[in-house]
Amino acid sequence: MCLLLSAAPTHGGDRLEWTGATTEIEGSAGGGLVPWALIGGLETNDQVGATAFATYNATPDFSLRTAGISLDVHDRWEVSFVQQRLDAASTPRAAVLGQDILGLKLRILGDAVFSPDRVLPQIAVGAQFKYTLNFDGIPKAVGAARADDVDLYLTATKLYFAAIADRDVLVDLTVRRTRANQFGLLGFGADRHGYRLVPEASIAIFLTQSLLLGAEYRAKPDNLSGFREDSAQDLFLAWAPWKNLELTAGVSDLGRIAGKSDQRGLYLSVWVGI
């Protein structure tokens, strides 16, 4: 399912392909798991753009459905909204978990693409306002402290031209302040920790102008004493048959979720940008 958002008054579309990244599971322009400093859409610094995406991630015990949109202004601001729904095969459908996320991102300095000779990467700050659905059910029962919270992050992204075998390589490092349990699907905070700073990282190589191979790592705070939480990783291959369309397939390892270990599986994502 794809959601399309028309952007007015001035449509984007003049930036190079991939400079709007793909979209990570919380709606920010980035990879599959990690937000990057790139601003979504394909608008230049005097245009307004937009993106829409949908992702499906299946593991042995769960399936995560995510869909969202973003409005992207002057290659500087990004405003996004995402809905996530997590289905558990072992629980009744009435117990479906989910969250809604409003995201804001601001590029504060640098240019990941058009400043190849500068050491300084592109740097952005972001906030994700999260609200857990059905909090009084499973999230509260497993020890979560609250249903809503804000993740804050600082991210730096740099594109290195002809870095490996004459192929371009993108590197991103992100630091996140969070107390989200399973990204926020199981609420926020608990008895073990408050806010923590956790690292995230991405590396991707351009196999061709239309194929991007990447890997990501994302640490998580592990708040719930009764349900250990592991870091998450993924490996993805993204294909852009046209500048405005990206299709991504990947393998994710989300670790333990709600006491169930080895949550590895496939994910598919569709991205549309203007």
PyRosetta script that sets phi, psi and omega in degrees:
from pyrosetta import init, pose_from_sequence

init()
pose = pose_from_sequence("MCLLLSAAPTHGGDRLEWTGATTEIEGSAGGGLVPWALIGGLETNDQVGATAFATYNATPDFSLRTAGISLDVHDRWEVSFVQQRLDAASTPRAAVLGQDILGLKLRILGDAVFSPDRVLPQIAVGAQFKYTLNFDGIPKAVGAARADDVDLYLTATKLYFAAIADRDVLVDLTVRRTRANQFGLLGFGADRHGYRLVPEASIAIFLTQSLLLGAEYRAKPDNLSGFREDSAQDLFLAWAPWKNLELTAGVSDLGRIAGKSDQRGLYLSVWVGI")
pose.set_psi(1, 131.0)
pose.set_omega(1, 178.2)
pose.set_phi(2, -119.5)
pose.set_psi(2, 138.6)
pose.set_omega(2, 175.6)
pose.set_phi(3, -109.1)
pose.set_psi(3, 131.5)
pose.set_omega(3, -178.6)
pose.set_phi(4, -110.7)
pose.set_psi(4, 134.3)
pose.set_omega(4, 179.6)
pose.set_phi(5, -121.5)
pose.set_psi(5, 123.4)
pose.set_omega(5, 177.9)
pose.set_phi(6, -84.9)
pose.set_psi(6, 133.4)
pose.set_omega(6, -177.8)
pose.set_phi(7, -107.3)
pose.set_psi(7, 130.5)
pose.set_omega(7, 176.9)
pose.set_phi(8, -132.2)
pose.set_psi(8, 155.2)
pose.set_omega(8, 12.7)
pose.set_phi(9, -93.0)
pose.set_psi(9, -22.6)
pose.set_omega(9, -176.4)
pose.set_phi(10, -117.6)
pose.set_psi(10, 118.4)
pose.set_omega(10, -176.8)
pose.set_phi(11, -75.7)
pose.set_psi(11, 148.0)
pose.set_omega(11, 175.6)
pose.set_phi(12, -86.7)
pose.set_psi(12, -163.9)
pose.set_omega(12, 175.9)
pose.set_phi(13, 125.0)
pose.set_psi(13, -0.7)
pose.set_omega(13, -174.5)
pose.set_phi(14, -94.2)
pose.set_psi(14, -8.6)
pose.set_omega(14, 177.4)
pose.set_phi(15, -77.1)
pose.set_psi(15, 163.8)
pose.set_omega(15, 178.7)
pose.set_phi(16, -69.6)
pose.set_psi(16, 155.3)
pose.set_omega(16, 175.9)
pose.set_phi(17, -62.2)
pose.set_psi(17, 152.3)
pose.set_omega(17, -178.0)
pose.set_phi(18, 75.3)
pose.set_psi(18, -14.8)
pose.set_omega(18, -178.6)
pose.set_phi(19, -72.7)
pose.set_psi(19, -8.8)
pose.set_omega(19, 170.4)
pose.set_phi(20, -96.1)
pose.set_psi(20, 7.0)
pose.set_omega(20, -178.9)
pose.set_phi(21, 57.1)
pose.set_psi(21, -162.7)
pose.set_omega(21, 165.8)
pose.set_phi(22, -104.9)
pose.set_psi(22, -151.4)
pose.set_omega(22, 178.3)
pose.set_phi(23, -133.4)
pose.set_psi(23, 128.0)
pose.set_omega(23, 179.2)
pose.set_phi(24, -80.1)
pose.set_psi(24, 171.4)
pose.set_omega(24, -166.5)
pose.set_phi(25, -65.5)
pose.set_psi(25, -13.7)
pose.set_omega(25, 177.6)
pose.set_phi(26, -102.4)
pose.set_psi(26, 6.9)
pose.set_omega(26, 171.5)
pose.set_phi(27, 102.2)
pose.set_psi(27, -9.8)
pose.set_omega(27, -179.8)
pose.set_phi(28, -83.5)
pose.set_psi(28, 146.7)
pose.set_omega(28, 174.4)
pose.set_phi(29, -59.4)
pose.set_psi(29, 130.3)
pose.set_omega(29, -177.8)
pose.set_phi(30, 173.1)
pose.set_psi(30, -144.5)
pose.set_omega(30, 175.7)
pose.set_phi(31, -95.2)
pose.set_psi(31, -139.7)
pose.set_omega(31, 177.3)
pose.set_phi(32, -87.0)
pose.set_psi(32, -33.9)
pose.set_omega(32, -175.7)
pose.set_phi(33, -116.4)
pose.set_psi(33, -21.2)
pose.set_omega(33, -166.8)
pose.set_phi(34, -122.7)
pose.set_psi(34, 130.6)
pose.set_omega(34, 173.1)
pose.set_phi(35, -72.7)
pose.set_psi(35, 141.8)
pose.set_omega(35, 175.2)
pose.set_phi(36, -106.9)
pose.set_psi(36, 169.1)
pose.set_omega(36, 179.0)
pose.set_phi(37, -75.7)
pose.set_psi(37, -10.1)
pose.set_omega(37, 177.5)
pose.set_phi(38, -66.5)
pose.set_psi(38, 148.3)
pose.set_omega(38, 176.6)
pose.set_phi(39, -96.7)
pose.set_psi(39, 134.2)
pose.set_omega(39, -177.4)
pose.set_phi(40, -63.3)
pose.set_psi(40, 168.6)
pose.set_omega(40, -178.6)
pose.set_phi(41, 82.0)
pose.set_psi(41, -177.0)
pose.set_omega(41, -177.9)
pose.set_phi(42, -126.6)
pose.set_psi(42, 24.2)
pose.set_omega(42, -178.3)
pose.set_phi(43, -79.5)
pose.set_psi(43, 149.9)
pose.set_omega(43, 173.2)
pose.set_phi(44, -88.0)
pose.set_psi(44, -170.8)
pose.set_omega(44, -175.0)
pose.set_phi(45, -75.6)
pose.set_psi(45, 1.1)
pose.set_omega(45, 173.1)
pose.set_phi(46, -126.9)
pose.set_psi(46, 22.2)
pose.set_omega(46, -177.9)
pose.set_phi(47, -126.2)
pose.set_psi(47, 166.4)
pose.set_omega(47, 172.6)
pose.set_phi(48, -118.0)
pose.set_psi(48, 131.0)
pose.set_omega(48, 179.7)
pose.set_phi(49, -124.2)
pose.set_psi(49, -177.0)
pose.set_omega(49, -179.8)
pose.set_phi(50, -157.2)
pose.set_psi(50, 156.4)
pose.set_omega(50, 173.7)
pose.set_phi(51, -135.9)
pose.set_psi(51, 160.3)
pose.set_omega(51, 170.2)
pose.set_phi(52, -142.2)
pose.set_psi(52, 146.9)
pose.set_omega(52, 179.8)
pose.set_phi(53, -150.6)
pose.set_psi(53, 159.3)
pose.set_omega(53, 172.5)
pose.set_phi(54, -143.7)
pose.set_psi(54, 137.3)
pose.set_omega(54, -178.0)
pose.set_phi(55, -133.6)
pose.set_psi(55, 140.4)
pose.set_omega(55, 174.8)
pose.set_phi(56, -126.5)
pose.set_psi(56, 124.5)
pose.set_omega(56, -178.0)
pose.set_phi(57, -125.2)
pose.set_psi(57, 118.9)
pose.set_omega(57, -177.6)
pose.set_phi(58, -113.8)
pose.set_psi(58, 131.2)
pose.set_omega(58, 173.8)
pose.set_phi(59, -122.7)
pose.set_psi(59, 175.3)
pose.set_omega(59, -177.8)
pose.set_phi(60, -56.8)
pose.set_psi(60, -32.0)
pose.set_omega(60, -174.9)
pose.set_phi(61, -117.5)
pose.set_psi(61, -7.9)
pose.set_omega(61, -175.2)
pose.set_phi(62, -142.6)
pose.set_psi(62, 159.7)
pose.set_omega(62, 169.5)
pose.set_phi(63, -136.7)
pose.set_psi(63, 132.0)
pose.set_omega(63, -177.9)
pose.set_phi(64, -112.5)
pose.set_psi(64, 122.2)
pose.set_omega(64, 177.3)
pose.set_phi(65, -110.5)
pose.set_psi(65, 127.4)
pose.set_omega(65, -177.4)
pose.set_phi(66, -133.1)
pose.set_psi(66, 136.7)
pose.set_omega(66, 175.3)
pose.set_phi(67, -146.1)
pose.set_psi(67, 144.1)
pose.set_omega(67, -178.3)
pose.set_phi(68, -166.3)
pose.set_psi(68, 174.7)
pose.set_omega(68, -179.1)
pose.set_phi(69, -137.4)
pose.set_psi(69, 159.8)
pose.set_omega(69, 173.1)
pose.set_phi(70, -142.6)
pose.set_psi(70, 151.3)
pose.set_omega(70, 171.9)
pose.set_phi(71, -114.6)
pose.set_psi(71, 129.4)
pose.set_omega(71, -169.6)
pose.set_phi(72, -126.4)
pose.set_psi(72, 122.4)
pose.set_omega(72, -167.8)
pose.set_phi(73, -117.4)
pose.set_psi(73, 118.3)
pose.set_omega(73, 170.4)
pose.set_phi(74, 58.1)
pose.set_psi(74, 29.6)
pose.set_omega(74, -177.7)
pose.set_phi(75, 51.8)
pose.set_psi(75, 31.1)
pose.set_omega(75, -176.8)
pose.set_phi(76, -129.4)
pose.set_psi(76, -44.9)
pose.set_omega(76, -177.7)
pose.set_phi(77, -113.0)
pose.set_psi(77, 145.8)
pose.set_omega(77, 174.7)
pose.set_phi(78, -135.2)
pose.set_psi(78, 126.7)
pose.set_omega(78, 176.2)
pose.set_phi(79, -121.9)
pose.set_psi(79, 125.5)
pose.set_omega(79, -174.7)
pose.set_phi(80, -132.2)
pose.set_psi(80, 156.7)
pose.set_omega(80, 173.2)
pose.set_phi(81, -139.0)
pose.set_psi(81, 133.8)
pose.set_omega(81, -174.2)
pose.set_phi(82, -137.0)
pose.set_psi(82, 144.7)
pose.set_omega(82, 168.9)
pose.set_phi(83, -117.5)
pose.set_psi(83, 130.4)
pose.set_omega(83, 176.1)
pose.set_phi(84, -117.6)
pose.set_psi(84, 138.9)
pose.set_omega(84, 176.6)
pose.set_phi(85, -134.8)
pose.set_psi(85, 126.5)
pose.set_omega(85, -178.5)
pose.set_phi(86, -112.8)
pose.set_psi(86, 117.2)
pose.set_omega(86, 177.4)
pose.set_phi(87, -99.4)
pose.set_psi(87, 133.9)
pose.set_omega(87, 177.0)
pose.set_phi(88, -110.6)
pose.set_psi(88, 125.5)
pose.set_omega(88, -176.4)
pose.set_phi(89, -64.3)
pose.set_psi(89, -26.3)
pose.set_omega(89, -174.5)
pose.set_phi(90, -93.9)
pose.set_psi(90, 2.7)
pose.set_omega(90, -179.8)
pose.set_phi(91, -123.3)
pose.set_psi(91, 156.0)
pose.set_omega(91, 178.5)
pose.set_phi(92, -64.4)
pose.set_psi(92, 155.2)
pose.set_omega(92, -176.0)
pose.set_phi(93, -61.3)
pose.set_psi(93, -26.7)
pose.set_omega(93, 178.4)
pose.set_phi(94, -63.3)
pose.set_psi(94, -17.2)
pose.set_omega(94, -178.0)
pose.set_phi(95, -96.9)
pose.set_psi(95, 15.3)
pose.set_omega(95, 179.2)
pose.set_phi(96, -57.1)
pose.set_psi(96, 131.4)
pose.set_omega(96, 178.3)
pose.set_phi(97, -91.8)
pose.set_psi(97, 159.1)
pose.set_omega(97, 177.8)
pose.set_phi(98, -174.6)
pose.set_psi(98, 170.4)
pose.set_omega(98, 173.1)
pose.set_phi(99, -154.5)
pose.set_psi(99, 154.1)
pose.set_omega(99, 173.0)
pose.set_phi(100, -109.9)
pose.set_psi(100, 140.3)
pose.set_omega(100, -173.5)
pose.set_phi(101, -133.6)
pose.set_psi(101, 125.2)
pose.set_omega(101, 170.6)
pose.set_phi(102, -105.2)
pose.set_psi(102, 123.1)
pose.set_omega(102, -176.3)
pose.set_phi(103, -115.5)
pose.set_psi(103, 145.3)
pose.set_omega(103, 174.1)
pose.set_phi(104, -130.4)
pose.set_psi(104, 137.2)
pose.set_omega(104, 176.5)
pose.set_phi(105, -140.0)
pose.set_psi(105, 141.7)
pose.set_omega(105, 178.7)
pose.set_phi(106, -130.9)
pose.set_psi(106, 122.1)
pose.set_omega(106, 172.4)
pose.set_phi(107, -77.5)
pose.set_psi(107, 121.1)
pose.set_omega(107, -173.9)
pose.set_phi(108, -102.2)
pose.set_psi(108, -25.9)
pose.set_omega(108, 175.9)
pose.set_phi(109, -169.2)
pose.set_psi(109, 164.5)
pose.set_omega(109, 176.4)
pose.set_phi(110, 79.9)
pose.set_psi(110, 168.4)
pose.set_omega(110, 176.5)
pose.set_phi(111, -144.4)
pose.set_psi(111, 114.9)
pose.set_omega(111, -173.7)
pose.set_phi(112, -65.6)
pose.set_psi(112, -27.4)
pose.set_omega(112, -171.6)
pose.set_phi(113, -103.5)
pose.set_psi(113, -46.3)
pose.set_omega(113, -168.5)
pose.set_phi(114, -99.3)
pose.set_psi(114, 15.1)
pose.set_omega(114, 173.2)
pose.set_phi(115, -127.8)
pose.set_psi(115, 60.5)
pose.set_omega(115, -173.3)
pose.set_phi(116, -66.5)
pose.set_psi(116, -23.6)
pose.set_omega(116, -176.3)
pose.set_phi(117, -91.8)
pose.set_psi(117, -3.2)
pose.set_omega(117, -179.6)
pose.set_phi(118, -95.2)
pose.set_psi(118, 141.0)
pose.set_omega(118, 177.2)
pose.set_phi(119, -69.6)
pose.set_psi(119, -34.1)
pose.set_omega(119, -175.7)
pose.set_phi(120, -64.0)
pose.set_psi(120, 127.3)
pose.set_omega(120, 176.2)
pose.set_phi(121, -81.5)
pose.set_psi(121, 176.5)
pose.set_omega(121, 168.0)
pose.set_phi(122, -78.0)
pose.set_psi(122, 134.4)
pose.set_omega(122, -175.7)
pose.set_phi(123, -125.5)
pose.set_psi(123, 136.6)
pose.set_omega(123, 178.8)
pose.set_phi(124, -139.5)
pose.set_psi(124, 155.2)
pose.set_omega(124, 172.6)
pose.set_phi(125, -117.7)
pose.set_psi(125, 150.0)
pose.set_omega(125, -177.8)
pose.set_phi(126, -147.8)
pose.set_psi(126, 159.8)
pose.set_omega(126, 176.0)
pose.set_phi(127, -136.7)
pose.set_psi(127, 138.8)
pose.set_omega(127, 176.6)
pose.set_phi(128, -123.9)
pose.set_psi(128, 111.2)
pose.set_omega(128, 179.9)
pose.set_phi(129, -89.2)
pose.set_psi(129, 115.0)
pose.set_omega(129, -169.8)
pose.set_phi(130, -116.1)
pose.set_psi(130, 141.8)
pose.set_omega(130, 177.2)
pose.set_phi(131, -133.4)
pose.set_psi(131, 118.7)
pose.set_omega(131, -179.0)
pose.set_phi(132, -82.6)
pose.set_psi(132, 129.5)
pose.set_omega(132, 177.5)
pose.set_phi(133, -81.6)
pose.set_psi(133, 153.5)
pose.set_omega(133, 176.2)
pose.set_phi(134, 52.4)
pose.set_psi(134, 41.9)
pose.set_omega(134, -174.5)
pose.set_phi(135, -61.6)
pose.set_psi(135, -36.0)
pose.set_omega(135, -176.6)
pose.set_phi(136, -72.1)
pose.set_psi(136, -4.7)
pose.set_omega(136, 176.1)
pose.set_phi(137, -90.5)
pose.set_psi(137, -115.9)
pose.set_omega(137, -174.8)
pose.set_phi(138, -62.2)
pose.set_psi(138, -45.9)
pose.set_omega(138, -177.4)
pose.set_phi(139, -55.9)
pose.set_psi(139, -47.4)
pose.set_omega(139, -179.4)
pose.set_phi(140, -68.3)
pose.set_psi(140, -35.8)
pose.set_omega(140, -179.0)
pose.set_phi(141, -64.9)
pose.set_psi(141, -31.4)
pose.set_omega(141, -179.0)
pose.set_phi(142, -89.0)
pose.set_psi(142, 0.8)
pose.set_omega(142, 172.3)
pose.set_phi(143, 110.4)
pose.set_psi(143, 6.1)
pose.set_omega(143, 178.3)
pose.set_phi(144, -64.5)
pose.set_psi(144, 146.8)
pose.set_omega(144, -173.9)
pose.set_phi(145, -91.1)
pose.set_psi(145, -30.1)
pose.set_omega(145, -175.7)
pose.set_phi(146, -153.5)
pose.set_psi(146, 163.3)
pose.set_omega(146, -173.6)
pose.set_phi(147, -96.6)
pose.set_psi(147, -13.8)
pose.set_omega(147, -177.6)
pose.set_phi(148, -139.6)
pose.set_psi(148, 152.3)
pose.set_omega(148, -178.9)
pose.set_phi(149, -169.8)
pose.set_psi(149, 178.0)
pose.set_omega(149, -179.4)
pose.set_phi(150, -128.5)
pose.set_psi(150, 123.7)
pose.set_omega(150, 168.7)
pose.set_phi(151, -88.7)
pose.set_psi(151, 134.2)
pose.set_omega(151, 173.9)
pose.set_phi(152, -115.5)
pose.set_psi(152, 142.3)
pose.set_omega(152, 179.9)
pose.set_phi(153, -145.4)
pose.set_psi(153, 154.0)
pose.set_omega(153, 173.1)
pose.set_phi(154, -122.6)
pose.set_psi(154, 128.5)
pose.set_omega(154, -173.8)
pose.set_phi(155, -133.9)
pose.set_psi(155, 142.4)
pose.set_omega(155, 179.6)
pose.set_phi(156, -129.5)
pose.set_psi(156, 129.3)
pose.set_omega(156, -175.4)
pose.set_phi(157, -131.1)
pose.set_psi(157, 137.7)
pose.set_omega(157, 179.9)
pose.set_phi(158, -140.8)
pose.set_psi(158, 136.8)
pose.set_omega(158, 174.9)
pose.set_phi(159, -104.3)
pose.set_psi(159, 123.8)
pose.set_omega(159, 179.4)
pose.set_phi(160, -105.3)
pose.set_psi(160, 117.9)
pose.set_omega(160, -176.2)
pose.set_phi(161, -78.9)
pose.set_psi(161, 135.6)
pose.set_omega(161, 177.1)
pose.set_phi(162, 50.5)
pose.set_psi(162, 43.9)
pose.set_omega(162, -173.6)
pose.set_phi(163, -82.8)
pose.set_psi(163, -36.2)
pose.set_omega(163, -179.3)
pose.set_phi(164, -129.4)
pose.set_psi(164, 116.2)
pose.set_omega(164, 179.1)
pose.set_phi(165, 50.9)
pose.set_psi(165, 42.6)
pose.set_omega(165, -179.9)
pose.set_phi(166, 62.7)
pose.set_psi(166, 21.9)
pose.set_omega(166, 178.0)
pose.set_phi(167, -111.9)
pose.set_psi(167, 145.1)
pose.set_omega(167, -179.6)
pose.set_phi(168, -74.2)
pose.set_psi(168, 144.3)
pose.set_omega(168, -177.2)
pose.set_phi(169, -130.2)
pose.set_psi(169, 132.3)
pose.set_omega(169, 176.5)
pose.set_phi(170, -107.0)
pose.set_psi(170, 133.7)
pose.set_omega(170, 179.7)
pose.set_phi(171, -126.5)
pose.set_psi(171, 136.0)
pose.set_omega(171, 177.4)
pose.set_phi(172, -134.7)
pose.set_psi(172, 139.0)
pose.set_omega(172, 172.3)
pose.set_phi(173, -126.6)
pose.set_psi(173, 132.0)
pose.set_omega(173, -177.3)
pose.set_phi(174, -133.1)
pose.set_psi(174, 140.7)
pose.set_omega(174, 172.3)
pose.set_phi(175, -119.7)
pose.set_psi(175, 129.7)
pose.set_omega(175, -175.4)
pose.set_phi(176, -120.6)
pose.set_psi(176, 136.4)
pose.set_omega(176, 170.8)
pose.set_phi(177, -99.6)
pose.set_psi(177, 116.4)
pose.set_omega(177, -171.9)
pose.set_phi(178, -154.2)
pose.set_psi(178, 157.5)
pose.set_omega(178, 165.5)
pose.set_phi(179, -135.3)
pose.set_psi(179, 28.1)
pose.set_omega(179, -177.8)
pose.set_phi(180, -74.0)
pose.set_psi(180, 137.4)
pose.set_omega(180, 173.3)
pose.set_phi(181, -94.9)
pose.set_psi(181, 120.7)
pose.set_omega(181, -176.3)
pose.set_phi(182, 49.5)
pose.set_psi(182, 58.6)
pose.set_omega(182, 178.7)
pose.set_phi(183, 66.5)
pose.set_psi(183, -3.5)
pose.set_omega(183, -174.6)
pose.set_phi(184, 115.2)
pose.set_psi(184, -7.8)
pose.set_omega(184, 179.3)
pose.set_phi(185, -66.3)
pose.set_psi(185, -26.0)
pose.set_omega(185, 175.8)
pose.set_phi(186, -110.8)
pose.set_psi(186, 34.7)
pose.set_omega(186, 176.6)
pose.set_phi(187, 76.8)
pose.set_psi(187, -160.4)
pose.set_omega(187, -171.0)
pose.set_phi(188, -139.1)
pose.set_psi(188, 139.1)
pose.set_omega(188, 176.5)
pose.set_phi(189, 70.5)
pose.set_psi(189, 168.0)
pose.set_omega(189, 178.8)
pose.set_phi(190, -177.3)
pose.set_psi(190, -154.6)
pose.set_omega(190, -173.6)
pose.set_phi(191, -84.7)
pose.set_psi(191, -14.2)
pose.set_omega(191, -170.4)
pose.set_phi(192, -94.3)
pose.set_psi(192, -40.6)
pose.set_omega(192, -173.9)
pose.set_phi(193, -144.7)
pose.set_psi(193, 160.0)
pose.set_omega(193, 166.1)
pose.set_phi(194, -97.6)
pose.set_psi(194, -140.2)
pose.set_omega(194, 176.9)
pose.set_phi(195, -65.6)
pose.set_psi(195, 145.0)
pose.set_omega(195, 175.0)
pose.set_phi(196, -135.3)
pose.set_psi(196, 152.0)
pose.set_omega(196, 171.0)
pose.set_phi(197, -93.9)
pose.set_psi(197, 122.5)
pose.set_omega(197, -177.1)
pose.set_phi(198, -125.0)
pose.set_psi(198, 144.0)
pose.set_omega(198, -178.5)
pose.set_phi(199, -88.1)
pose.set_psi(199, 151.8)
pose.set_omega(199, 173.7)
pose.set_phi(200, -140.7)
pose.set_psi(200, 150.5)
pose.set_omega(200, -177.5)
pose.set_phi(201, -153.4)
pose.set_psi(201, 150.1)
pose.set_omega(201, 176.4)
pose.set_phi(202, -138.9)
pose.set_psi(202, 147.9)
pose.set_omega(202, 168.9)
pose.set_phi(203, -141.0)
pose.set_psi(203, 136.0)
pose.set_omega(203, -177.7)
pose.set_phi(204, -143.9)
pose.set_psi(204, 141.9)
pose.set_omega(204, -179.7)
pose.set_phi(205, -119.7)
pose.set_psi(205, 136.6)
pose.set_omega(205, 178.6)
pose.set_phi(206, -84.3)
pose.set_psi(206, 103.4)
pose.set_omega(206, 177.5)
pose.set_phi(207, -67.0)
pose.set_psi(207, -40.8)
pose.set_omega(207, 172.5)
pose.set_phi(208, -141.8)
pose.set_psi(208, -177.2)
pose.set_omega(208, 177.1)
pose.set_phi(209, -66.1)
pose.set_psi(209, -20.7)
pose.set_omega(209, -177.1)
pose.set_phi(210, -113.3)
pose.set_psi(210, -1.3)
pose.set_omega(210, -178.6)
pose.set_phi(211, -122.1)
pose.set_psi(211, 127.3)
pose.set_omega(211, -179.3)
pose.set_phi(212, -124.3)
pose.set_psi(212, 121.1)
pose.set_omega(212, 178.7)
pose.set_phi(213, -107.6)
pose.set_psi(213, 125.1)
pose.set_omega(213, -175.0)
pose.set_phi(214, -140.6)
pose.set_psi(214, 164.0)
pose.set_omega(214, 175.9)
pose.set_phi(215, -139.4)
pose.set_psi(215, 148.3)
pose.set_omega(215, -176.5)
pose.set_phi(216, -140.3)
pose.set_psi(216, 155.9)
pose.set_omega(216, 175.0)
pose.set_phi(217, -135.8)
pose.set_psi(217, 138.7)
pose.set_omega(217, 178.0)
pose.set_phi(218, -142.2)
pose.set_psi(218, 118.2)
pose.set_omega(218, 175.9)
pose.set_phi(219, -79.8)
pose.set_psi(219, 154.4)
pose.set_omega(219, 178.8)
pose.set_phi(220, -130.7)
pose.set_psi(220, 154.3)
pose.set_omega(220, -168.9)
pose.set_phi(221, -73.1)
pose.set_psi(221, -22.3)
pose.set_omega(221, 176.7)
pose.set_phi(222, 59.1)
pose.set_psi(222, 63.7)
pose.set_omega(222, -175.2)
pose.set_phi(223, -86.5)
pose.set_psi(223, -33.0)
pose.set_omega(223, -168.6)
pose.set_phi(224, -84.6)
pose.set_psi(224, 115.9)
pose.set_omega(224, -175.8)
pose.set_phi(225, -64.6)
pose.set_psi(225, -29.9)
pose.set_omega(225, -178.2)
pose.set_phi(226, -87.8)
pose.set_psi(226, -9.9)
pose.set_omega(226, -177.3)
pose.set_phi(227, -138.7)
pose.set_psi(227, 95.3)
pose.set_omega(227, -179.0)
pose.set_phi(228, -59.0)
pose.set_psi(228, 140.9)
pose.set_omega(228, -179.2)
pose.set_phi(229, -120.9)
pose.set_psi(229, 128.0)
pose.set_omega(229, -178.6)
pose.set_phi(230, -99.3)
pose.set_psi(230, 166.3)
pose.set_omega(230, 172.0)
pose.set_phi(231, -69.3)
pose.set_psi(231, 165.7)
pose.set_omega(231, -179.2)
pose.set_phi(232, -119.1)
pose.set_psi(232, 145.6)
pose.set_omega(232, 176.7)
pose.set_phi(233, -136.9)
pose.set_psi(233, 158.2)
pose.set_omega(233, 170.7)
pose.set_phi(234, -151.2)
pose.set_psi(234, 162.2)
pose.set_omega(234, 173.7)
pose.set_phi(235, -132.5)
pose.set_psi(235, 125.5)
pose.set_omega(235, -173.4)
pose.set_phi(236, -136.1)
pose.set_psi(236, 156.0)
pose.set_omega(236, 173.5)
pose.set_phi(237, -127.3)
pose.set_psi(237, 117.7)
pose.set_omega(237, -178.8)
pose.set_phi(238, -110.1)
pose.set_psi(238, 137.6)
pose.set_omega(238, -177.6)
pose.set_phi(239, -124.8)
pose.set_psi(239, 130.1)
pose.set_omega(239, 178.5)
pose.set_phi(240, -115.7)
pose.set_psi(240, 89.6)
pose.set_omega(240, 179.0)
pose.set_phi(241, -65.2)
pose.set_psi(241, -29.0)
pose.set_omega(241, 172.3)
pose.set_phi(242, -136.1)
pose.set_psi(242, 161.9)
pose.set_omega(242, -177.4)
pose.set_phi(243, -60.7)
pose.set_psi(243, -31.8)
pose.set_omega(243, -175.1)
pose.set_phi(244, -92.0)
pose.set_psi(244, 0.7)
pose.set_omega(244, -176.1)
pose.set_phi(245, -135.4)
pose.set_psi(245, 130.7)
pose.set_omega(245, 175.4)
pose.set_phi(246, -131.4)
pose.set_psi(246, 135.8)
pose.set_omega(246, 177.0)
pose.set_phi(247, -119.9)
pose.set_psi(247, 129.6)
pose.set_omega(247, -174.7)
pose.set_phi(248, -126.7)
pose.set_psi(248, 135.3)
pose.set_omega(248, 172.1)
pose.set_phi(249, -126.1)
pose.set_psi(249, 141.3)
pose.set_omega(249, -177.1)
pose.set_phi(250, -155.7)
pose.set_psi(250, 172.3)
pose.set_omega(250, 174.1)
pose.set_phi(251, -118.3)
pose.set_psi(251, 126.8)
pose.set_omega(251, -179.3)
pose.set_phi(252, -117.2)
pose.set_psi(252, 150.6)
pose.set_omega(252, 173.0)
pose.set_phi(253, -127.6)
pose.set_psi(253, 104.5)
pose.set_omega(253, -177.3)
pose.set_phi(254, -95.6)
pose.set_psi(254, 3.2)
pose.set_omega(254, 178.7)
pose.set_phi(255, 68.4)
pose.set_psi(255, -143.5)
pose.set_omega(255, 179.5)
pose.set_phi(256, -82.5)
pose.set_psi(256, 137.4)
pose.set_omega(256, 173.6)
pose.set_phi(257, -130.4)
pose.set_psi(257, 119.1)
pose.set_omega(257, 177.8)
pose.set_phi(258, 51.1)
pose.set_psi(258, 42.7)
pose.set_omega(258, 176.6)
pose.set_phi(259, 86.6)
pose.set_psi(259, -6.6)
pose.set_omega(259, 179.9)
pose.set_phi(260, -100.1)
pose.set_psi(260, 122.2)
pose.set_omega(260, -173.9)
pose.set_phi(261, -88.8)
pose.set_psi(261, 171.0)
pose.set_omega(261, 173.2)
pose.set_phi(262, 56.4)
pose.set_psi(262, 51.4)
pose.set_omega(262, 178.3)
pose.set_phi(263, -88.9)
pose.set_psi(263, 76.6)
pose.set_omega(263, 177.9)
pose.set_phi(264, -108.6)
pose.set_psi(264, 144.8)
pose.set_omega(264, 179.5)
pose.set_phi(265, -174.3)
pose.set_psi(265, -172.7)
pose.set_omega(265, -178.0)
pose.set_phi(266, -98.0)
pose.set_psi(266, 151.5)
pose.set_omega(266, 170.7)
pose.set_phi(267, -137.9)
pose.set_psi(267, 149.4)
pose.set_omega(267, 178.9)
pose.set_phi(268, -127.9)
pose.set_psi(268, 143.1)
pose.set_omega(268, -179.5)
pose.set_phi(269, -144.3)
pose.set_psi(269, 144.6)
pose.set_omega(269, 176.2)
pose.set_phi(270, -122.2)
pose.set_psi(270, 133.3)
pose.set_omega(270, -179.0)
pose.set_phi(271, -128.4)
pose.set_psi(271, 134.6)
pose.set_omega(271, 175.6)
pose.set_phi(272, -126.4)
pose.set_psi(272, 131.5)
pose.set_omega(272, -179.1)
pose.set_phi(273, -136.5)
pose.set_psi(273, 149.7)
pose.set_omega(273, 175.8)
pose.set_phi(274, -135.0)
pose.dump_pdb("model.pdb")
